[in-house]
Each structure stands twice: as structure tokens, then as C-alpha cells.
């Protein structure tokens, strides 16, 4: 899973990145803006992996991961330049979700230059930039298609693409993200190669100061009318990420923070993207795998390796909850809870699978 962090300059976006990944990128208010992405991979905390590790004592443990990408700040002063560098654009187009970081903290220097924090204003500025980026791409392609049509060189596929692009550009011209259209997968199919930014699932990261953290329910409710929201005390949580586990837990309890920034963002991203986790287990390895809700057993096999999907025969399947409740695979078999499922079986969160295949 890849998450791209996008925010206006000085929104505290890199501070959030540091809090999520334990990195140590310069974040002081005087730091010059950079236009190079920071990228780090973090493990998803899942107590089920810990329990399975205790039960199977494997040689290797592999947790699900989140790749966080801290993209260059969008100019907050109206400066005209490309919103993303070429390197950033390549990264952001491959992101599974975009996290829009909104400044909700006061700072004497920043308030004097940029004005007091205004998350609604920042939200509008960020979405406008993303919409404009997509609109330029859509209109450029429409012009090219119209050129082919005038020459009599259109094809049925091109006509389908044009129809979809006209629908998309209508929304973008009204400053609406493509995701707001609720287009079906079939409608979006002709546009797959464009990887439009506003088609991606989005969420808001409300970056608050330590003193105001947890007191912005009205603002959160307004923002949640559009996308899901997670609130961080970015500076505080960046400092937490540099403490040992016991010290961090003590300070989190004082702030009434139930989970780390990394864990909260991961959980929300799973919900937004519709992801679930299944497991493979054994003496060699316990591993967590990420697939989309509604994926089948053969999709899960393909997530492990394409050969398993091609040669799929059956999936041996049981649930994590049943295993923990009964204590062993033998007890599961005795109770009839060890199943063989076909390729159309819909995998559930917490399923433990072993794929039978023939290549």
C-alpha cells in the first residue's frame, strides 16, 4: 500500500512524515522548500501476526507494509510552477491513496507570513491544484482525440474514451474531483492509463498543535462530509516516534492517544481503500498479505505469486479467530472448521490460507 502525503508549504507535512516513519528530515520553519520526495516503508502493526508468531514459531515473520511518500509542498503564496516535479508525479500516480495534510497549528513566523491556520482554505487550495492537474491532462487528450475524429481516424475504443473524458472534464471544470462522480469500473476502464490524481481515494490529515489536539470535532465533522479524517498533533507525535516504546506509551496516555500516528493512518487507509488482511502460516514463515475486500481465493493466490493463481486448484482455509479460540489446526479439523474453498470463494479479513496448485 502506497500513501502520498500532499500539503501546502509549511503545513507540517514533513513533520507528519517523520512521525509516521521515524525519519529525521529537517522540518524547522526556516528550512528552504525542497521539491524532492522523501520515501520510507513502515510495517503495519497487527497483533494477529504477533499471536500467530507465538503459535507457529516461524523462522521468518513478514508483516504488511505501508510506503509513505512525502511530496514537495504546494506553494501557499500563489507562485506559479508545476505542482509536482517529474519524479514526484511518477510517484504520486502510483500511490494507492492521497493524504491531504491541512495546517491546524499556530506558529509566530508562519502566521506572520501565511496568516493564521485555516484548514478549510488549505483544503480548497490543495483540491484546486489537483483538479487543475487532472483537467490539463483530460483536455489535452480530448483535443488529440478530436483531431483524430476530424481526420476520420476514430475507433470505437476512442469514442468510449472520449465519452468518459467529457464526463470527467465536466466535473473537473466545476472544481469537483473525479471520485465524486461515482463512476463504475466499466466507465473508468477507458481512463485507466491516465491515473488521474482526483480519481484516487483521499483522506485528510488534520495537523493540529499539542494544546488543541482532540478539540476540533466541529471541524472534523465538516471535513468528513467529503473525505475521512485523522487528526495528528504532528510535532508532538514526531517527538514520540523517537522515544522507546514505554516512554512513548506514557506520553500517549497523557494525551489520550490510543495508537501511534503510523497505526492510526494505516487503519484509516485500510478502511478508505477497502483492504483486508489474510495470512499464510507455517514453521518457515508467518506472513500478512493485503488484498481488497471482495477479492476471491484466486486473487489471494495471485497476491502470493502469479504461478499460484494460474495453477489454482483449491484453497485450504480456516479463520484466525477459530484458530485462536481452539488452539490448534488439529482442533479445527476435529470441529470441521478446516475448509477447502474454490477459486470464487470471497476471502474474509483474518482468513488463513494455503493454496493447492498445479503448474
HUMO-V105237 format. One line per field, one symbol per residue. psi: psi as a letter, one per 30 degrees, with the letter a starting at -180 (. if undefined). burial: # if it has 16 or more other C-alpha atoms within 10 Angstrom, else .. A space follows every 10 residues. Layout:
# HUMO-V105237
psi: ???
burial: ???
This chain:
# HUMO-V105237
psi: kkkkkkllkg fgeeeeeeee fglhkkglff kkklhkkkkk klkkkjfeee eeeeefhlfk kjlllkjkjj lkkkkfggkj lkekleeeee eeffkelkjj kkkhkkkeee eeefllkiee eeeeeeeeee eeeeeeeeee eeeeeeeeee fgglleeeee eeeeeeeefe eefghkleff fhkleeefef gefehkegfk kllkjjjlle efkggheeee eeeffellkk kkieeefeee fglleeeeee eeeefhjfll eeeeeeeeee eefhllklkk llfekkkkkk lkkflleeee eeeekeeeee gkdlkkklke eeeeefflee eeeegggjlk kafgkjklkf kkkkkklj.
burial: ########## ########## ###...#... ....#.#### .#.##...#. .##.#.##.. #.######## #####..... ..##...##. ########## #####....# ......#.#. .##.####.# #####..#.. ##..##.... .......#.. ##.##..##. ##..#####. ......##.# #....##### #########. ..##.....# ..#....### ########.# #......##. .#....#..# ######..## ..#.###### ##..###### ###.###### ##.....##. .######### .##....... .#....##.# #.#.###### #####....
